[in-house]
Amino acid sequence: MGANSSSRSDPSLHQDDDDQLAMLECDDRCYSLLGSLWRRHLTRIELNLLQVPLSKEHFEFLLLSCWRKLIVLRLNYLDKEKFEVLVGHRFPKLQMLQIDALPPFFLCCQKQQQLRHMIMKDYQDNAVGACVSQQTQLTCVIISVSVFFTVNFDHFQILRAIGKGSFGKVCIVQKRDSGVLYAMKYVSRSVCESRGALGGVIKEVELLSSLEHPFLVNLWFSFQDEEDLFMVCDLLTGGDLRYHLQNRVEFNEQSVALLVCELGSALEYLQTQRVIHRDIKPDNILLDDAGHAHLTDFNIATRLQKDSLACSMSGTKPYMAPEVFMCALEEVAGYSYPVDWWSLGVVAYEMRSNNRPFVLHSHTPLVEIKNVLNTNVHYPHHWSHSFIDLLQKLLCVHPGARISTQHELHQTPLLRPRDFQQVLDKKIKPTFKPPEDHLNCDPCLELEEMIVETRPLHKKKKRLAKQRSAQRDSDPETTLIKEFIVYNRFKELKRKAMEQKETDWQRELELAMANSIVNSLAPIQEKPTTSLVTAAATATTGATTAINAASVRCTPSAPTQPKDSDNIEFIDRTPSPQAAQAIQGIQATPTPRRFCCKATSTIRE
């Protein structure tokens, strides 16, 4: 709010208004002037307390001056002292509250409950005599408090490094408010931009935000800062499959068969989402603490359009299907989902024998690779025929004859007895369980992060605070990548739950409206009054006389006969026009009836 704030219809105070906030620091005589100004006009406060370091006394004076008319309050990097000041005040007109805490202080469940209680108390006092219900007001306030707690790097505590990839690293983190452990993958923006890999990271977050399956490493949060891009996913403490193969772990046929079933279920789900992974290998298969397999790393995955093919040469050569190399040699137009099933067959063979079925390397020429893949695969004699049959159908050179669906997988002799629903529910216990006495990863990664890394993650907060304080005039939002999706699975689940409730309510409403149609329309006869009976009888007598007269005129002359119906050969009972009009008059006379409508109705509050 500047000097001409009195002329604004909705004045606000934010970090760009340095003149007013600086007046509090320089001279105590400005207190009365600013207090009078804020009491009359201030309705919005949007402050980044890291950029505007207000003292506790000045912050309390600000709230005391504007608490009556304040509507919107947004505070970033709120510390513990200012939080205690905030919850000690009341804001009767507050409609939106957005709080972002400054670590190590964080908004735990108890702190959030204090904020809700503070606003609920104000609305309970103001709800007396209001037109809207008290419950509606309280619901709106609780939603405003809970939804706007954005997730960023400050909400996680870094524990230790557990993985390293081409563009980023993985570490174990703990969310401060809930205490839940996650795996945080972070990639350097500068490294991605220099290698041209920024688009792959953006696409990976976009894909993961739309996927969810028991045998995928699901995404929970994504955010960014000036240095890195972050993806917070499920934490799987069993390590990757490559780590166990390097430690000479022997997997029997049942272990391999269960892993093929689990990853086959994941591939079936990806196919319904039109996604090709294109990089299935032991490095990208993680095990949980029970030994179940999960697929990760969607950096080079792609989503196909309907009835289209992929044509780029992407993947790791020893695990790539023959049609991918043929597409690179321009022998075929493209490839589709069966390439992932070929990679799954190579992984299954490597798990059982600790060697790959084809000797290929990253520097092997494409023409030689094509010849190698057309050679026969060697299967040891001690392997069972049903297991060899499964591998032969997965490693079929022709994609049309290769297993590429879960139904085809279930038809093999080895997996026919399997209950795939129990596999999906993780009710089948794996025979191999990763050890729990140590982390199943390279211990050198933690030392490398602490000693070798030039920009260690545990010093990011101080490093960014210095950068932001040195760039106070620039907007930090302008340095962020707009295409990178900021994702929160909890908000997404809440949104889907609300949509499901709305769908259920709409269905119940349509059902109630359908049941409200008249089910029975049977008339209930009533005894007519005396006047109506007399009028009806008179009209009936007149009509009968007219009909008889018309019958006499229409009957041919004949000698007088006895009044015996047997002697009458023909009687024309067609009424004359006058008689027809008389009959219509009788039919047009309204007969009093009362109808009973049987209906039901449903009202949902």
C-alpha positions as CSV (number, residue, x, y, z in Angstrom):
1,M,0.0,0.0,0.0
2,G,1.6,3.3,-1.1
3,A,0.9,6.9,-0.3
4,N,-2.3,7.0,-2.3
5,S,-3.7,3.9,-0.6
6,S,-6.8,5.7,0.6
7,S,-8.0,6.0,-3.0
8,R,-7.9,2.2,-3.6
9,S,-10.9,0.0,-3.2
10,D,-9.0,-3.0,-2.0
11,P,-5.6,-1.8,-0.5
12,S,-2.9,-4.3,0.4
13,L,0.5,-4.5,2.0
14,H,3.2,-6.6,0.4
15,Q,7.0,-6.8,0.4
16,D,7.3,-4.2,-2.3
17,D,6.0,-1.5,0.0
18,D,9.4,-0.9,1.6
19,D,8.6,2.7,2.5
20,Q,5.9,1.9,5.1
21,L,7.7,-1.0,6.6
22,A,10.9,0.9,6.8
23,M,9.1,3.7,8.7
24,L,8.5,1.3,11.6
25,E,12.2,0.6,11.9
26,C,13.5,4.2,11.7
27,D,11.1,6.3,13.9
28,D,8.7,5.4,16.6
29,R,6.7,8.6,15.9
30,C,5.4,6.9,12.7
31,Y,3.5,4.4,14.8
32,S,0.4,6.5,15.2
33,L,0.3,7.6,11.5
34,L,0.7,4.0,10.1
35,G,-1.7,2.6,12.7
36,S,-4.4,5.1,11.7
37,L,-3.8,4.4,8.0
38,W,-3.8,0.6,8.3
39,R,-6.9,0.6,10.6
40,R,-8.9,2.5,8.0
41,H,-7.8,0.9,4.8
42,L,-5.7,-2.3,5.0
43,T,-7.6,-5.4,4.0
44,R,-4.8,-7.6,2.5
45,I,-1.4,-8.6,3.7
46,E,1.1,-10.5,1.5
47,L,4.6,-10.7,3.0
48,N,7.7,-12.8,2.5
49,L,9.2,-12.5,5.9
50,L,12.5,-13.6,4.6
51,Q,12.7,-10.6,2.4
52,V,11.0,-8.3,4.9
53,P,12.6,-9.1,8.3
54,L,10.0,-7.7,10.6
55,S,10.7,-7.9,14.4
56,K,8.2,-9.6,16.7
57,E,7.0,-6.3,18.1
58,H,6.5,-4.7,14.6
59,F,4.6,-7.8,13.4
60,E,2.3,-7.7,16.4
61,F,1.7,-3.9,15.8
62,L,0.8,-4.7,12.2
63,L,-1.8,-7.3,13.2
64,L,-3.2,-5.1,15.9
65,S,-3.7,-2.3,13.4
66,C,-5.6,-4.2,10.8
67,W,-7.3,-7.2,12.5
68,R,-10.8,-5.7,12.2
69,K,-10.9,-5.4,8.4
70,L,-8.3,-7.9,7.2
71,I,-9.7,-10.3,4.5
72,V,-6.6,-12.0,3.0
73,L,-3.4,-12.9,4.9
74,R,-0.5,-14.6,3.1
75,L,2.7,-15.1,5.0
76,N,5.8,-16.9,3.7
77,Y,8.6,-18.1,6.0
78,L,6.8,-17.6,9.2
79,D,8.9,-18.5,12.3
80,K,7.8,-19.8,15.6
81,E,7.7,-16.4,17.4
82,K,5.5,-14.8,14.8
83,F,3.3,-17.8,14.7
84,E,2.6,-17.5,18.4
85,V,1.7,-13.8,17.8
86,L,-0.5,-14.8,14.9
87,V,-2.6,-17.3,16.8
88,G,-3.1,-14.9,19.6
89,H,-5.1,-12.5,17.5
90,R,-8.6,-12.7,16.0
91,F,-9.7,-11.8,12.5
92,P,-13.5,-11.5,12.2
93,K,-13.5,-10.9,8.4
94,L,-10.7,-13.1,7.3
95,Q,-11.5,-15.3,4.3
96,M,-8.2,-16.6,3.1
97,L,-5.2,-17.7,5.2
98,Q,-2.0,-19.0,3.5
99,I,1.0,-19.8,5.8
100,D,4.4,-21.1,4.8
101,A,6.7,-21.9,7.7
102,L,10.4,-21.2,8.0
103,P,12.4,-24.3,8.9
104,P,13.3,-25.8,11.3
105,F,9.9,-24.6,12.5
106,F,7.1,-26.4,10.7
107,L,3.3,-26.5,10.8
108,C,2.6,-29.8,12.5
109,C,-0.9,-31.1,13.0
110,Q,-1.2,-29.3,16.3
111,K,-0.1,-26.0,14.8
112,Q,-2.6,-26.3,12.0
113,Q,-5.3,-27.1,14.5
114,Q,-4.5,-23.9,16.3
115,L,-4.9,-21.9,13.1
116,R,-8.3,-23.6,12.4
117,H,-9.4,-23.0,16.0
118,M,-8.5,-19.4,15.7
119,I,-10.6,-18.8,12.6
120,M,-13.4,-21.1,13.6
121,K,-13.8,-19.2,16.9
122,D,-14.2,-15.9,15.0
123,Y,-16.8,-17.4,12.7
124,Q,-18.7,-19.0,15.5
125,D,-19.1,-15.5,17.1
126,N,-20.1,-13.9,13.8
127,A,-22.4,-16.7,12.7
128,V,-25.2,-15.7,15.1
129,G,-27.9,-13.9,13.2
130,A,-26.2,-14.5,9.8
131,C,-28.2,-15.6,6.7
132,V,-25.9,-18.5,5.9
133,S,-25.5,-21.5,8.1
134,Q,-22.6,-21.7,10.6
135,Q,-21.5,-25.0,9.3
136,T,-21.1,-23.7,5.7
137,Q,-18.9,-20.8,6.9
138,L,-16.7,-23.1,9.0
139,T,-16.3,-25.5,6.1
140,C,-15.1,-22.7,3.8
141,V,-12.6,-21.5,6.3
142,I,-11.2,-25.0,7.0
143,I,-10.7,-25.6,3.3
144,S,-9.0,-22.2,2.9
145,V,-6.6,-23.1,5.7
146,S,-5.7,-26.6,4.6
147,V,-5.5,-26.3,0.9
148,F,-3.0,-23.5,0.6
149,F,-0.1,-25.1,2.5
150,T,2.2,-25.5,-0.5
151,V,4.9,-28.2,-0.4
152,N,8.5,-27.2,-1.1
153,F,12.0,-28.3,-0.2
154,D,11.7,-26.7,3.3
155,H,9.0,-29.2,4.2
156,F,11.5,-32.2,4.1
157,Q,14.4,-33.2,6.2
158,I,17.3,-34.8,4.3
159,L,18.4,-38.1,5.8
160,R,20.9,-39.7,3.4
161,A,21.8,-40.4,-0.2
162,I,20.8,-43.7,-1.7
163,G,21.1,-43.5,-5.5
164,K,22.7,-41.7,-8.4
165,G,21.7,-41.5,-12.1
166,S,22.8,-39.7,-15.2
167,F,21.2,-36.4,-14.4
168,G,20.4,-36.5,-10.8
169,K,20.5,-38.2,-7.4
170,V,18.2,-39.8,-5.0
171,C,18.0,-39.4,-1.2
172,I,15.8,-40.5,1.7
173,V,13.8,-37.6,3.1
174,Q,11.2,-37.3,5.9
175,K,8.3,-35.0,5.7
176,R,8.4,-32.8,8.7
177,D,4.7,-32.5,9.5
178,S,3.7,-36.2,9.0
179,G,7.0,-38.0,9.6
180,V,6.5,-40.1,6.5
181,L,9.6,-41.3,4.6
182,Y,9.9,-40.7,0.9
183,A,12.6,-41.0,-1.8
184,M,13.4,-37.6,-3.3
185,K,14.9,-37.5,-6.8
186,Y,16.5,-34.2,-7.7
187,V,18.2,-33.1,-10.9
188,S,20.3,-30.0,-11.5
189,R,18.6,-27.5,-13.9
190,S,22.0,-26.3,-15.2
191,V,23.1,-29.9,-16.0
192,C,19.8,-30.7,-17.7
193,E,19.9,-27.6,-19.8
194,S,23.5,-28.1,-20.9
195,R,22.8,-31.7,-21.9
196,G,19.4,-31.0,-23.5
197,A,17.6,-33.3,-21.1
198,L,15.3,-30.7,-19.5
199,G,12.4,-31.8,-21.8
200,G,12.7,-35.4,-20.6
201,V,12.4,-34.4,-16.9
202,I,9.4,-32.3,-17.6
203,K,7.8,-35.1,-19.6
204,E,8.6,-37.6,-16.8
205,V,6.8,-35.5,-14.2
206,E,3.9,-35.1,-16.6
207,L,3.6,-38.9,-17.1
208,L,4.0,-39.8,-13.4
209,S,1.4,-37.3,-12.3
210,S,-1.2,-39.3,-14.4
211,L,-0.1,-42.8,-13.3
212,E,-0.8,-44.9,-10.2
213,H,-0.3,-48.6,-9.9
214,P,0.8,-51.0,-7.1
215,F,3.9,-52.1,-9.1
216,L,5.1,-48.6,-10.1
217,V,7.1,-46.1,-8.1
218,N,4.4,-43.5,-7.7
219,L,4.9,-39.8,-7.6
220,W,3.7,-37.9,-4.5
221,F,5.1,-34.3,-4.9
222,S,7.0,-32.3,-7.5
223,F,8.3,-28.8,-7.1
224,Q,11.4,-26.7,-8.1
225,D,13.6,-23.9,-6.9
226,E,16.3,-21.8,-8.5
227,E,18.8,-24.7,-8.6
228,D,17.0,-28.1,-8.9
229,L,13.9,-29.9,-10.0
230,F,12.4,-32.3,-7.3
231,M,10.3,-35.4,-7.5
232,V,9.2,-37.0,-4.3
233,C,8.2,-40.7,-4.8
234,D,7.6,-43.9,-2.9
235,L,10.5,-45.1,-0.8
236,L,11.5,-48.7,-1.5
237,T,14.2,-49.9,0.9
238,G,14.9,-53.2,-0.9
239,G,17.3,-51.6,-3.4
240,D,17.3,-52.1,-7.1
241,L,17.6,-55.4,-8.9
242,R,21.1,-54.6,-10.3
243,Y,22.5,-54.2,-6.7
244,H,21.3,-57.8,-5.8
245,L,22.6,-59.3,-9.1
246,Q,26.0,-57.7,-8.5
247,N,26.0,-59.3,-5.0
248,R,25.4,-62.7,-6.7
249,V,21.9,-63.3,-5.3
250,E,20.5,-66.4,-6.9
251,F,16.8,-66.2,-8.0
252,N,14.9,-69.4,-8.5
253,E,12.3,-69.9,-11.1
254,Q,9.4,-69.1,-8.8
255,S,11.0,-65.8,-7.9
256,V,11.5,-64.9,-11.5
257,A,8.0,-66.0,-12.4
258,L,6.5,-63.8,-9.7
259,L,8.5,-60.8,-10.8
260,V,7.4,-61.4,-14.4
261,C,3.7,-61.4,-13.2
262,E,4.1,-58.3,-11.2
263,L,5.9,-56.3,-13.9
264,G,3.5,-57.8,-16.5
265,S,0.6,-56.3,-14.5
266,A,2.4,-52.9,-14.6
267,L,3.0,-53.1,-18.3
268,E,-0.6,-54.0,-18.9
269,Y,-1.6,-50.9,-17.0
270,L,0.8,-48.7,-18.9
271,Q,-0.6,-50.1,-22.1
272,T,-4.1,-48.9,-21.1
273,Q,-2.6,-45.5,-20.5
274,R,-0.8,-45.7,-24.0
275,V,2.6,-45.5,-22.3
276,I,5.8,-47.2,-23.5
277,H,8.5,-47.3,-20.8
278,R,11.4,-48.2,-23.3
279,D,14.0,-48.6,-20.5
280,I,13.2,-51.7,-18.5
281,K,16.4,-53.1,-17.0
282,P,17.5,-54.3,-13.5
283,D,18.7,-50.7,-12.7
284,N,15.1,-49.5,-13.0
285,I,13.4,-52.3,-11.0
286,L,13.2,-51.6,-7.3
287,L,12.3,-54.0,-4.6
288,D,10.3,-53.1,-1.4
289,D,11.0,-54.5,2.0
290,A,9.0,-57.6,1.2
291,G,10.6,-58.3,-2.2
292,H,7.9,-57.1,-4.5
293,A,9.1,-55.4,-7.8
294,H,8.3,-51.9,-8.8
295,L,9.1,-50.1,-12.1
296,T,10.8,-46.7,-12.0
297,D,12.6,-44.1,-14.1
298,F,10.2,-42.8,-16.8
299,N,12.7,-40.4,-18.2
300,I,12.6,-41.7,-21.8
301,A,9.1,-43.1,-21.6
302,T,6.6,-41.8,-24.2
303,R,2.8,-41.7,-24.5
304,L,1.5,-42.9,-27.9
305,Q,-1.3,-41.3,-29.8
306,K,-4.2,-43.5,-30.8
307,D,-3.2,-46.0,-33.5
308,S,0.3,-44.6,-33.8
309,L,3.9,-46.0,-33.4
310,A,7.1,-44.8,-31.8
311,C,10.1,-44.4,-34.0
312,S,13.0,-42.9,-32.0
313,M,15.9,-45.1,-30.9
314,S,15.6,-44.9,-27.1
315,G,16.7,-47.3,-24.4
316,T,19.7,-49.3,-23.2
317,K,21.1,-51.5,-26.1
318,P,21.4,-54.9,-24.3
319,Y,17.7,-54.6,-23.4
320,M,16.2,-53.1,-26.6
321,A,13.9,-55.1,-28.8
322,P,14.9,-56.0,-32.4
323,E,12.3,-53.8,-33.9
324,V,13.8,-50.7,-32.3
325,F,17.1,-51.4,-34.1
326,M,15.2,-52.2,-37.3
327,C,13.4,-48.9,-37.1
328,A,16.7,-47.1,-36.7
329,L,17.9,-48.9,-39.9
330,E,14.6,-47.8,-41.6
331,E,13.5,-51.4,-42.1
332,V,10.2,-51.0,-40.3
333,A,8.0,-47.9,-39.8
334,G,8.0,-48.0,-36.0
335,Y,7.4,-50.1,-32.8
336,S,4.8,-50.3,-30.1
337,Y,4.2,-51.8,-26.7
338,P,5.8,-55.3,-27.3
339,V,9.3,-53.7,-26.9
340,D,8.8,-53.6,-23.1
341,W,7.9,-57.2,-23.0
342,W,11.1,-58.1,-24.8
343,S,13.0,-56.2,-22.2
344,L,11.2,-58.0,-19.5
345,G,12.2,-61.3,-21.0
346,V,15.9,-60.2,-21.0
347,V,15.6,-59.2,-17.4
348,A,14.0,-62.6,-16.5
349,Y,16.8,-64.5,-18.2
350,E,19.5,-62.4,-16.5
351,M,17.9,-63.0,-13.1
352,R,18.0,-66.7,-13.5
353,S,21.4,-67.1,-15.0
354,N,23.1,-63.8,-13.9
355,N,24.0,-63.3,-17.6
356,R,22.2,-61.7,-20.5
357,P,20.9,-63.9,-23.3
358,F,22.7,-61.7,-26.0
359,V,26.2,-60.3,-25.7
360,L,25.7,-56.7,-26.6
361,H,27.3,-53.5,-25.5
362,S,26.7,-49.8,-25.9
363,H,29.3,-49.4,-28.6
364,T,28.1,-52.4,-30.7
365,P,27.2,-51.4,-34.3
366,L,23.5,-51.6,-35.3
367,V,24.1,-54.2,-38.1
368,E,26.0,-56.5,-35.8
369,I,23.3,-56.1,-33.1
370,K,20.7,-57.2,-35.7
371,N,22.7,-60.4,-36.5
372,V,23.2,-61.1,-32.8
373,L,19.5,-60.9,-32.0
374,N,18.7,-63.4,-34.7
375,T,20.9,-66.1,-33.2
376,N,19.4,-68.8,-31.0
377,V,19.4,-68.3,-27.2
378,H,21.2,-70.8,-25.1
379,Y,19.0,-72.2,-22.3
380,P,20.7,-74.4,-19.6
381,H,19.5,-78.0,-19.4
382,H,18.6,-77.9,-15.7
383,W,15.9,-75.2,-16.4
384,S,12.4,-76.5,-16.5
385,H,10.5,-76.7,-19.8
386,S,7.7,-74.5,-18.6
387,F,10.3,-71.7,-17.7
388,I,12.1,-72.0,-21.0
389,D,8.7,-71.8,-22.8
390,L,7.9,-68.6,-21.0
391,L,11.3,-67.0,-21.9
392,Q,11.0,-68.2,-25.6
393,K,7.6,-66.5,-25.9
394,L,9.0,-63.3,-24.3
395,L,12.2,-63.3,-26.5
396,C,10.4,-63.9,-29.7
397,V,12.0,-61.8,-32.5
398,H,8.7,-61.1,-34.2
399,P,6.6,-58.7,-32.1
400,G,3.3,-60.1,-33.4
401,A,4.1,-63.6,-32.0
402,R,5.6,-62.2,-28.7
403,I,3.7,-62.2,-25.4
404,S,2.5,-58.6,-25.0
405,T,-0.6,-58.8,-22.7
406,Q,-1.3,-60.2,-19.3
407,H,-3.9,-62.6,-20.8
408,E,-1.2,-64.1,-23.0
409,L,1.1,-64.3,-20.1
410,H,-1.5,-66.2,-18.1
411,Q,-1.8,-68.8,-20.9
412,T,1.7,-70.0,-20.5
413,P,2.1,-73.4,-18.6
414,L,4.3,-71.9,-15.9
415,L,1.9,-69.1,-15.0
416,R,-1.4,-70.7,-15.7
417,P,-1.9,-71.8,-12.1
418,R,-1.2,-68.2,-10.8
419,D,-4.0,-66.1,-9.5
420,F,-3.2,-62.7,-11.0
421,Q,-5.7,-60.9,-8.6
422,Q,-3.7,-62.1,-5.7
423,V,-0.5,-61.0,-7.4
424,L,-2.0,-57.5,-7.9
425,D,-3.0,-57.4,-4.2
426,K,0.5,-58.5,-3.2
427,K,-0.9,-61.5,-1.3
428,I,1.8,-63.9,-2.8
429,K,4.9,-63.7,-0.7
430,P,8.2,-63.5,-2.7
431,T,10.8,-66.2,-2.0
432,F,13.6,-63.6,-1.9
433,K,13.3,-60.9,0.8
434,P,16.0,-58.1,0.8
435,P,18.0,-57.9,4.0
436,E,16.8,-55.4,6.6
437,D,20.0,-55.0,8.7
438,H,21.4,-52.5,6.2
439,L,20.4,-50.2,3.3
440,N,20.5,-52.1,0.0
441,C,22.6,-49.5,-1.8
442,D,26.2,-48.4,-2.3
443,P,27.4,-46.8,1.0
444,C,29.9,-44.6,-1.0
445,L,27.0,-42.4,-2.2
446,E,26.6,-40.8,1.2
447,L,30.3,-40.0,1.5
448,E,30.3,-38.6,-2.1
449,E,27.4,-36.3,-1.2
450,M,29.0,-35.0,1.9
451,I,32.6,-34.6,0.7
452,V,32.8,-34.5,-3.1
453,E,29.6,-32.6,-4.0
454,T,30.2,-28.9,-4.6
455,R,26.6,-28.0,-3.9
456,P,25.5,-30.4,-1.2
457,L,21.8,-30.7,-0.6
458,H,22.0,-30.2,3.2
459,K,23.4,-26.7,2.7
460,K,20.8,-25.6,0.1
461,K,18.7,-23.5,2.5
462,K,21.5,-21.2,3.5
463,R,22.7,-21.0,0.0
464,L,19.3,-20.0,-1.4
465,A,18.7,-17.6,1.4
466,K,21.9,-15.7,0.5
467,Q,20.9,-15.7,-3.2
468,R,17.4,-14.4,-2.5
469,S,18.6,-11.7,-0.2
470,A,21.1,-10.5,-2.8
471,Q,18.3,-10.5,-5.5
472,R,15.5,-8.8,-3.5
473,D,14.5,-6.6,-6.5
474,S,14.0,-9.6,-8.8
475,D,11.0,-11.8,-8.7
476,P,12.1,-15.5,-7.9
477,E,9.1,-16.7,-9.9
478,T,10.6,-15.5,-13.1
479,T,13.5,-17.9,-12.7
480,L,11.3,-21.0,-12.5
481,I,10.4,-23.2,-15.4
482,K,6.8,-22.7,-16.3
483,E,6.4,-26.1,-18.0
484,F,7.4,-28.0,-14.9
485,I,4.3,-29.3,-13.2
486,V,3.9,-28.6,-9.4
487,Y,2.2,-31.8,-8.2
488,N,0.6,-32.9,-4.9
489,R,-1.0,-36.3,-4.9
490,F,-2.8,-35.6,-1.6
491,K,-4.6,-32.7,-3.3
492,E,-5.3,-34.8,-6.4
493,L,-6.8,-37.6,-4.2
494,K,-8.9,-35.1,-2.4
495,R,-10.1,-33.6,-5.7
496,K,-11.0,-37.1,-7.1
497,A,-12.8,-37.9,-3.9
498,M,-14.9,-34.7,-4.2
499,E,-15.6,-35.5,-7.9
500,Q,-16.7,-39.0,-6.9
501,K,-19.0,-37.6,-4.2
502,E,-20.5,-35.2,-6.7
503,T,-21.0,-38.1,-9.2
504,D,-22.7,-40.1,-6.5
505,W,-24.9,-37.2,-5.5
506,Q,-25.9,-36.6,-9.1
507,R,-26.7,-40.3,-9.6
508,E,-28.9,-40.3,-6.4
509,L,-30.6,-37.2,-7.6
510,E,-31.4,-38.7,-11.0
511,L,-32.6,-41.8,-9.3
512,A,-34.9,-39.8,-6.9
513,M,-36.2,-37.8,-9.9
514,A,-37.0,-41.1,-11.8
515,N,-38.8,-42.5,-8.7
516,S,-40.8,-39.3,-8.4
517,I,-42.7,-40.1,-11.6
518,V,-46.3,-41.3,-10.9
519,N,-46.2,-45.0,-10.2
520,S,-50.0,-45.6,-10.1
521,L,-52.8,-43.5,-11.6
522,A,-55.8,-45.5,-10.5
523,P,-59.0,-43.3,-10.1
524,I,-60.8,-43.3,-6.8
525,Q,-64.6,-43.3,-7.5
526,E,-66.7,-40.9,-5.4
527,K,-70.4,-40.9,-5.0
528,P,-71.8,-37.9,-7.1
529,T,-74.0,-35.3,-5.5
530,T,-77.8,-35.3,-6.0
531,S,-77.9,-32.4,-8.4
532,L,-75.3,-34.1,-10.6
533,V,-77.2,-37.4,-10.6
534,T,-80.4,-35.6,-11.7
535,A,-78.7,-33.7,-14.5
536,A,-77.1,-36.9,-15.8
537,A,-80.3,-38.8,-15.7
538,T,-82.2,-36.1,-17.6
539,A,-79.4,-35.9,-20.3
540,T,-79.5,-39.7,-20.6
541,T,-83.3,-39.8,-21.1
542,G,-83.2,-37.1,-23.8
543,A,-80.4,-38.9,-25.7
544,T,-82.2,-42.2,-25.5
545,T,-85.4,-40.6,-27.0
546,A,-83.5,-39.1,-29.8
547,I,-81.8,-42.4,-30.6
548,N,-85.1,-44.3,-30.7
549,A,-86.7,-41.7,-33.0
550,A,-83.8,-42.0,-35.4
551,S,-84.1,-45.7,-35.4
552,V,-87.8,-45.5,-36.2
553,R,-87.1,-43.2,-39.2
554,C,-84.4,-45.4,-40.5
555,T,-86.4,-48.7,-40.2
556,P,-88.4,-49.7,-43.4
557,S,-92.2,-49.8,-43.1
558,A,-93.6,-53.3,-42.2
559,P,-96.8,-54.7,-40.8
560,T,-97.2,-54.6,-37.1
561,Q,-95.4,-57.5,-35.4
562,P,-95.5,-58.8,-31.9
563,K,-92.8,-57.3,-29.7
564,D,-90.6,-60.3,-30.0
565,S,-86.9,-59.8,-30.6
566,D,-86.7,-63.1,-32.5
567,N,-88.9,-61.7,-35.2
568,I,-86.8,-58.7,-35.8
569,E,-84.3,-59.4,-38.6
570,F,-82.4,-56.1,-38.7
571,I,-82.2,-53.1,-36.5
572,D,-80.1,-50.1,-37.5
573,R,-78.7,-48.6,-34.3
574,T,-76.6,-45.9,-36.0
575,P,-77.5,-42.6,-34.3
576,S,-78.5,-39.6,-36.2
577,P,-76.3,-36.5,-36.2
578,Q,-78.5,-34.9,-33.6
579,A,-78.2,-38.0,-31.4
580,A,-74.4,-38.1,-31.9
581,Q,-74.2,-34.5,-30.7
582,A,-76.3,-35.3,-27.7
583,I,-74.0,-38.2,-26.8
584,Q,-70.9,-36.1,-27.2
585,G,-72.5,-33.6,-24.9
586,I,-72.9,-36.3,-22.3
587,Q,-69.3,-37.5,-22.7
588,A,-68.0,-33.9,-22.5
589,T,-69.7,-33.4,-19.1
590,P,-66.9,-33.6,-16.6
591,T,-67.1,-36.4,-14.1
592,P,-65.5,-35.6,-10.7
593,R,-62.5,-37.8,-10.1
594,R,-59.6,-37.8,-7.6
595,F,-56.3,-39.3,-8.6
596,C,-53.8,-40.7,-6.1
597,C,-50.2,-40.0,-7.2
598,K,-47.6,-42.2,-5.4
599,A,-44.3,-40.4,-5.5
600,T,-41.0,-40.3,-3.6
601,S,-38.5,-37.6,-3.2
602,T,-35.0,-37.3,-1.7
603,I,-33.4,-34.1,-0.3
604,R,-29.7,-34.0,0.3
605,E,-28.2,-31.4,2.4
